[in-house]
């Protein structure tokens, strides 16, 4: 592995050195370099530095230009306006840097100097309940964050905090005891997911009907909750059957989403049962939590409700039962002390933001979240229908996640089939590509939106070949692979001695920014920034392909160099999409 310093970073360093030389007090100052449409880059930092030093900005800018070490990197640096610097790099520097990237499997992207351990809490379905559209974003965003962080060298651990505990299990287990054989186990592979959920649904609906109509059964179900919580073996064994049957179903849905879920990372609410009493005791003994009206609670000065009354975090209810707060605080203890996490990410609905703000603050007061551990709540927005309201079926029901994914694949397969004959796809390839395009469309629509924002679920737009869609990116990749196949044995090769057309320069500079973008997006937990980069990459490639003949370029060297740009673009698209959890078919 050979990491490559980006052109942007090198230009930034040359300008910073020149600034420090021209104005010694400015050592370490940021030249505020950014891409520009007037040159390759513009540096705006001199204005503020000149003001601070009482100097003329244009004169200071001129002094900086005199001090810059251009070498083979810079073609020109000009003073513009009140004291901006317009910077142009050489064609040789662009091609040479890209050649170094192409020689490396990681495209020259370095690994973190000091990686930590990030625990990502995402994809949290509920046992014995169907997954619906509300479960989509946590799974997709969490999986993409994990891919991006892993690529930077960060170590990640997934935690799927499934809802596998609570009073509803008393009802379900009691019904199963009184009606044995109603929960026939599914065989255990993905094909049985639908059957598993069908079994669970039948038991849930039947037990709910009895629970609502039979007071004696309701009482027996409540007693069964007590038996479950006190560890009664028969009750726990039946509870485990519900969990196992639900996992068969979960795995089938996640397989449709093209996501890998590891069994050892499914750690539900029940896993923290044995810690909750100790969590409550530690909070009370340290004075972080206090008794109020019989309950154990934590108060916050800045969190008030109606009539300016404080809104507490309830750790333990007055009847002795524990709620979500005790479970979440115990999970933090386990992740920080047991797993030695340096960062915690929670990919949960934005409506839980207040809850997690209170949980994090409580954990800080208790010393479980020290200064060396960060905790971040992603707080994602809602999936909306085309009407801008929360996504529902025509009957007003919540949309089943499987139905939504199946429809996306169906629509995408129709799009793929339209072009199949032209590119020579077999029926198996049409089906496989339809799956990759459909699931990719759903994921990209989510990931190209800032996580905190709501977004409209519009399948027509998602599977469109035009606009900011994953299909557009997948087609760009497939088009490049087609060009490379048609090259008749001519191998891509970089030729730094050649001059570059404007579209080649724009594409080259953007390719060089891949590593910087991945690191920035990972540090900000912002997959939408990587998605935006990839869309711009595909757009710049389209412009390059329109303006610069590849296989019919003027000279053999130019053919090789443009094939080299094509190849590196394909590799960058493939890698970037993979980090987001999206496949790139070779032919479309």
ABEGO torsion letter per residue (X at the ends): XBBBBBAAAAAAAAAAAAAAAABAAABGBBAGBBBBAABABBBAAAAAAAAAAGBBAAAAAAAAAAABBAEAABABBBBBEAGBBBBBBBAAAAAAAAAAAAABAAGGBBBBABBBBBBBBBGBBBBGBBBBAAAAAAAAAAAAAAAAAAAAGBBBBBBBBBBABEAAAAAAAAAAAABBGABBBBAGBAAAAAAAAAAAAAAAAAAAAAAAABAAAAAAAAAAAAAAAAGBAAAAAAAAAAAAAAAAAAAAAAAAAGBBBBAAABBBAAAAAAAAAAAAAAAAAAGABBBBGGBBBBBBAABBBBGGBBBBBBABBAAGBBBAAAAAAAAAAAAAAAAGBABBBBBBBAAAAAAAAAAAAAAAAAGABBAABBBBBAGBBBBBBAAGBBBBBAAGBBBBAAAAAAAAAAAAAAAAAAAAAAAGBBAAAAAAAAAAAAAAAAAAAAAABBAABBBBBBAAAAABABEBBAAAAAAAAAAAAAAAAAAGGBBBBBBAABBBBAAAAAAAAAAAAAAAAAAAAAAAGBAAAAAAAAAAAAAAAAAAAAABBAAABABAAAAAAAAAAAAAAAAAAAAAAAAAGBBBBABX
